[in-house]
Amino acid sequence: MQRVLGEILQWTYPADSALSHWLRHHPNLGARDRSEVAEAVYDVLRHLRRYRQFGESGVGPASRRLAILGLNATLGAQALEEGLDAGEAEWLKRVSQIDLATLPRAVRGSIPDWLDERLSVMESPETLVEALNRQASLDLRVNPLKAERDAMLTELQQSAGRYEPVAMPFSPWGIRMEGRPAINRWPQFENGSIEVQDEGSQLLALLVAPRRGEMIIDFCAGAGGKTLLLGALMRSTGRLYAFDVSAARLARAKPRFARSGLSNVVPVVIDSENDARVKRLAGKAQRVLVDAPCSGIGTLRRNPDLKWRQHPESLAELGRLQERILNSASRCVAPGGRLVYATCSLLAEENEVQAERFLASHPDFERVDAAEILAARCENLNLEGPYVQLRPDLHGTDGFFAAVFERKKKGAATDATEAAEVTDADADADIDADIDADVQADAPERDEVQVETQAATAEVDAAEAEAEAEAGTEATPAKEAKPA
């Protein structure tokens, strides 16, 4: 464990990728050993600042002291007795007796000062920090095209009862489980009846409120989790574009699309938020979802390394990217259509500030009370509008933000440039044919990436399922910027 920690703490790659890479190169480890290493690694990442402070009073390599603390927290001191020398045992006993209440919140909760400063202005920062440091449950979602939630819940209670499956409190499609089952080996997963998706992410579909036969754009599709649910709610009708700047991400999503039974999804690799294919859809889509690249602070339960990989300078850069993406995506919204902006962040600069800035610069859009929309579908969910802000300590979900805007119908103020794009003869003549032609032209390169990605995925699936303490989470935008 000391060696894998040393690699991860170089921050060269996301923790889950670095851990999976290390496990692939240590095939001699058994399933239990892999699971214990993964759990201890993630414990260290959650409590890194506090553990480093405790480690200052010890001797020997810093990574070994961190490993000892992580294994102590996950396995217990008795499991370490044979592997510690007398000095290490005495040091561990001493730091284990420290009263955590005497430590500053940033040290006790192991968060960087810049993040502590931002969270301190929120309601109940202590409980929020504590919740962000707790391991998340595994959230599943049934595929509405293939299964009913209650029937699937009964099936899982019979076949996987030891993981305590229960219906989620808010999402009508959600099932929550304890532990880390290797669901990628379950028949329900293999046939596309269930997917892994945090409850907060599932609720975004209620805000988009897709209808059959519509044209809808998932502007930052990533690995396709939200696209899958939108397509199922459309009953595989209409046109659902899945945009992303990463061919590899969309290649990873393609097997999920195939399992789901959807036939209305069109994956499109775009160069940037200003890609020509985006411009051709100006004014065409009834619904546009922008799950923007963000800091991922709301997902620290699953991705604790993010708090050490982000910094104020990166937040400023993300803010500029979010603004550009939102501006570009808004051009695709038809008059009377809906635009949903979302992040998995808790920070105002990525959330409310972006929403207010967008409204100020786009008089042709008006804000809709997102909390009111959810309240109509989730009677147990109490939120104060006009935005949705979910928190792990209050709602049991990842930290999620969402704002809903609607474009005013014709006759309201519109941008002259956008109007010109909407009436462009080529776009109006056959927008679908244009996009399809572009997608087909990109197919050889995309398929090559897909083959490589699937080969790599097949190699590591078993290791990840058994070993990642955070197995089954959606890829977060902060790890690799989504679109664009």
N, C-alpha and C positions, 0 to 999 in steps of 0.2 A: 504493500500500500504506500509506503514511503516513496517509492520510485514513481508511481502513477501520480501521486500528489505533486511531486516535483515537476512533472511534465505539465500538469494542468495549470499550476500556478505561474507558468510562463505566460499564460493568457494568449498563447498563439492561436488556439482554436477554442470554440465553445466547449464547455466541460463535458457535455454528453458525447460530443464527437471524439474528444481526446480520450475519454474513458473507454468508449467502444473500440477505438484503435488499439489501445493498450491491451484490452481483453482479447482481441483477435490475435495478438502476438503472444498470448499466454494461454494456449488451449489446454494446458495441463491442469488448470484450475477447475475444480468441480463446480457444480451449479450453486451449492451452498456457499463456497468460498467466494465466488463471483458476486453473489448477492450481498454478502457481508462487506466486501471491499467497496462495492458501489454505495451501500448505505452509509458507510463510514466516510467515504469521500464527500458525499453530499452534506453530511453533518458538519464536516470541516468547512465547507464552502458557506454554509448558513451562519456559522459562528466564528468565522475566520478572524475578525478583529479581536474578539475576546480571547480566542485561543492564542493568537500571536502575543497578546499582552501577558497571558499566563506563561507562555513559552519563554519570555524574557528572563524568568528566574531559574530556568533549567540549563542544562548543559548538553552538548552534542548537536548534531545537525538539526536545524529548525524544522525541516520537513518530518523528521522522526518524531519530534515533540508534538507536532500537529497530528500526525498519524495516531500517536498514543491517545491523545485527547478524543479524537474521533472514534476510535475503537472502544475507548472507555465509555463513551456516551451511548454507543449502539450495542456493545456486547457485555459491558459491565467489567469492573476492575478484576474480578476473579478470573475472567478469561485471559487476562494479560499477565498474571502473576509469573508464569514460567518464562516469559519473554523479556521481562524487565530486570535490569540490574538494581542493586540496592539504592543507588542515587536516584534513578528514575522512579522507583517505587515510592521513595520518600517525597520526591517532588510532586508526583501525581496525587498523593494523599494530601499534601499541603494545599495545592491549588483547588482540589475538590471541596475543600472546606470554606472557600471564600464565599461570603454572602453576596450574591449577585445584586441584591437591592442597593448595595453600597456603591455600585459602579454607575457612571453616567449612562444615560439611555443609549447613546450612540455606541458605547462599548458593550453594554449589557445586551443590546439587540443586534450588535455587530452590523452596523450600517455606516457608510462613510459620512463625514460631517455635512457635505453638501446635501445629501439625501435626508439626514436627520433634520436639517434646517427647513426643508420643504415639507416634510411630514409633520413637523411640530405645529404648523399653523392649521392643520386639519383637526376635525373632531376626534377625540379619543386617540391621540397618537400612540399611546402605550399599547392599547389593545391591537391597534393596526400593525405595529412593528412585531408584536408577539405572533400575530396570525400569519404574517409574511414569512416567519421563520418556522412555521409548522409544515410538515409534509402534507401535501394535498392528497385527497382521495382520488380514485380513478373514476372519471366521469365518462359514461358511455351514452350514445344516442342511437335509438332505433332508426332504421331507414323507413320513412312512412310509405314508400313504394312497396316494401316487402314485409313489413311487420307492424303489429300493434304493440304499444308499450306494455300494456297489462299482460298480454299473452307472453311476450318476451321475458318480462319480469318473473312470471311463474316458471317459465322454462329455465331461467338462470338460477332461480332459487333451488330448483331441483338438481341441476347439473353442477352448479358452482356455489352452493350454499355457504361454504366456508368463507367466502369473500363478502358475505352479508349484503347482497344486492338489495337496494331499496329504491323506490321511486323518488326522483328529485322533487324538491318542494315547489319549484317554479316552472321549469321546462316541461311541456307536455310529452316530450319525446325522451326525456333523460332518465338514466339509471345510474346510481352511484354505488361504487364498490370499495371495500377496504382491501388493503394489501396490493400486491403487484402480480396479478395473474398474467400468464403469457397468452393473452387473448388472440394474438396473431395465429395461434394454432387451433383456435376454436372454430367449429363449423359455422357458427353464426357470423363470425368475422369473415371467414373465407368466402361465404356466399353473399356477402354484402348486406346482411340484415342488421348488423351493428357496426358502429364506428366509434372511435375515441374522440370526444369533444367536450371541452369544459362547458359547464352550464351557462356561464355568461356569454360565451360564444354562440351557443344555441339560441339564446334569447334575441340575438341580433336578427335572426330570420323573422321574428315577430315584428320587428321594426321595419324591415324591408317590406314585409307583407306582399310577397309575390303572388301574381294571379296567373291562371292558365293562359297560354297564348301570347304573353307579353314578351318584349325584348328587354332583357335585364343584363347588366354588366357587373361582374365582380371584379373591380378594378385592380385589386391587389390580392389575387387568388391564392398565391403561395402553394401549399400542398393540397389545397382544394377542399378543406373541411367544410367551410361555409358554403362553397359552391354546391357541394353534394346535397345539403339540406335545402337550399333554394331550388335546385332542380327537382327534387322530390316533391316539394310543395307545389311546383308548377305542373306536377304529374307528367313530367318529361315532355311537355308541350312548349311551344314558343321557341325562343332563342336565348340561350344563356352563354354569354361570352365570359371566359375566364382569362383575364389579362395578367401577365406577370413579366418582369424583365429577365427572369431566370429560366432558361430552357430546362435546366436540371430540376428545378422545383416542379415545373409543370410535367416533366417526365415522371417524377415520383408520384404525381397526382393521377396520372393516366391509369394505372392499375386500379386505383380506387374508383375512378369513373366507371371502369369496366365492371367491377364487382357490383356497383350500385344499380345497374340496369338502366341508367340514364342514357338517352339518345339525343338530348337537346343541348348538350354542352359542347362549346367550341373553344378549345384552348388556343390562345394566341400569345406568342412570345413577342413582346414589344421592346423597342430600343430604349424608350424613355416615356415619361408622361406626355410628351409632345409627338409621339409616333404618328405617322401619317394615317395609320389604321384607326387610331383614336379620333383623329380629326374627321375622318369620314363618317363617324357615328354621331356627329354633332346634332343635338336636338332629336335623336331617334329613340332613346331608351326610356321606358316607363319607370324603371327603377335602377339606381346605380348605388352600389355599396363600395365604400372606401374604408377598408380595414387597414389603416395607414401604418407604414413602418414607424416604430416608436421605440422608446427606451425599454419597454417590457417590464417596467417596475411592478406592474400589477401581477406578474407571473413569477415573482421571486420564490413562491412556494415550490414551484417546479424547476425554476432556473436560477438558483441562488447566485451563480457566478455573475449574473448580469449587474448586480450592484457594485461589483468590483471592476467590471469592464466598461461601465458608463461613467461619464464625467460631465460637468457643465458645458464644456466646449462641444462635446458630441450632441448634447441636448439642443444647443443652438443650431447646429447643422441639421439635425433631424427636424427642427421646427421649420426651417426654410424649405426642406424637402416636402414636409406635410402640406405646407401652404401651396406649393407648386402643384402637387398631386391633386389637391382638393379643387384648385382652380381649373385644372385640365379636365378632371372628371365631371365637374359641373356643366361643362359645355355639352356633354353627351345627353343630359337630361332633357326630355321632351317637355313642352309647356304642360303644366298640371302634373308632371312627374315628380318622383321622390328621390332625394339624395340622402344617404345615411353615411355619416362620418363616425368612425369608431377607432379606438386605440385600446391596447391592453396596458394602459398606463394609469397612474393615480395623480399625475402632476398637472396642475392647472395650465402650465405653458404649452402642454401638448393637447389639452382638452378644451376647457372653456375659452381660453384665450384664442385658440385657433378658430373656434366656432364663432366667436364675436367678431373676429377680424374678417372672417368670410362674409358674414352678414353685412358688415359695414361696407365691403367692397363689391357686393353683389345685390343691388336693389331689386333685381328680378327674382330673388328668392325670399321666402319667408320661413320663419322657424315654426316648427310644429312641436307640441309638448310630447317629448319622447316618453317621459314617465307615465303620462296619461294613456299612451298607446299600450304600454306593457300592463298597466293596471287593469285595462279592459280584458286582458287575456290571462293574467296571473293574479288571482284575487288575494293571494297571500303576500304579494310583493308590494311593500310600501316604500315609495320613493318620492322625493321632492323634485318637481320639474324645474325648468323645462328640459333639463338634460337627464340622462341616466348615468349614475355613477355607482357601480357595484364594488363591494369591498369584501375581502375574505373574512374579516371579523364580524361583519354584519349580515352577509348573505351566503357565506360558505362557498363563494365562487372566487375565481381570480379577480384581480382588480380590472374593471372594464369601464370604459366611458363610451357613450354614444349620443350623437345629436342628429336630429332629423330636420331636413329642410325640404320644402316643396317649391317648385318653380311656378311662378305666377302664370296663369293662362294668357294666351295671346291678347294683346291690347295693353299689357303692362310693359314697363321699360325693358328693352332687350339690347344687348350689345351688337353694334352694327357688324363687327367682324364675325360673330357667331351666326348672325342671321344670314350673312353671305355664305358661310360654310353649310348651313342647313339647306339652303336653296341651290347649292352647287349641283349642276346638271348630272355629273357622274355619280355623285353620292345618291341623289334622289332616284336616278334611273335604276340602280341595282346595288344597294349597299351590301347586301349579303353576298352577292357574287364577287364583289371586290375583295371583301375580307376573306372569303373562301379561297380565292385565287392566291392571295398573299400567304395564307396558311399552308396551302399545298406547295407553294414555292419553297417554304421553309422546312418542309417535311423531312427531306433527307438528313439535314443537320440535326433536327430535333429527334428523329428516330435513332440516330447514332448516339446522342446523349442519353436517350432512354435506355438503350441496350447496356451502355456502360453503367448507368445508375442502377438498373435492376440487378445486374451482376454483383455490384458492390453491396446492394441491399440484401440480396439472398445470402451473401457470405456472413453478414453480421446480425441478421434478424434474431436468430436464436440467442446469441450472446446478449443482445440488447434486451430482449424480453425477460431474460433471467437476471441480468445484472444491473440494469439502470435503475437506480432508486426512483427516478422520475419517469419510468417507462410509460408510454401511452399518451404523452402530452402532445398537443399541436405544436408545430414549429412556430416560434415566436418571431415577429418581425424584427426585433432588435438584434437577433443573432446574425441575420443576413438581410439587408434591406430589401423589402418587397418593393413593388413598383413605387413608384411607378407602376 
